[in-house]
């Protein structure tokens, strides 16, 4: 999961980025509201963690601008403000959830996962492409009902692809979503993982398709 953290408290932001990375979530930090709007507009984020008290463009205005631009990225507002009218106004402006400060990173992670699931229509955290199924809570792949044994890197890359079935992902897109132990992974290694995953999927109707200039995506070829 690739996140955009918009927070002007440097100490809090640096702690949060480290804590999320330890849980396999990649968070990119921006402290200025106007710059954050530009980065968010670039797309590619699975969710946004938004503070309200930002310099330049405030959090509420930033949220409104995002929605006006048609950006549907899930937004969780992390705030020390608890006034009901303000929260109602933010919901009308397009906020998806709230988390009062201070908060535990475990709760933030759980809320983020739930938001992203709902936004993709996977309320139970189960993703599929034909006979290939990924159970997010269990972090387990099955193929034709049988466990699919993968290395950690293969698992990470296939997880990215199955969460975006039919959506081309470039090598850089994939690399950007690999964190933690994969920090030293290069673009060439993504090609190797794709090759290995194709071998793992041989004999099934599921394949990894290459779109020249766009990237890779998963496809169930049962109807071909």
Secondary structure, DSSP 8 states (H G I E B T S, - for coil): -EEEEE-S-HHHHHHHHHHHHHTT-EEEEE-BHHHHHHHHHT---SEEEE-S--BSS-HHHHHHHHHHTT---EEEEEES---HHHHHHHHHHT--EEEESS--HHHHHHHHHHHHHHHTT-TTSEEEETTEEEETTTTEEEETTEE----HHHHHHHHHHHTTTTS-B-HHHHHHT--GGGTT--HHHHHHHHHHHHHHHTTSSEEEEEETTTEEEEEE-TT-
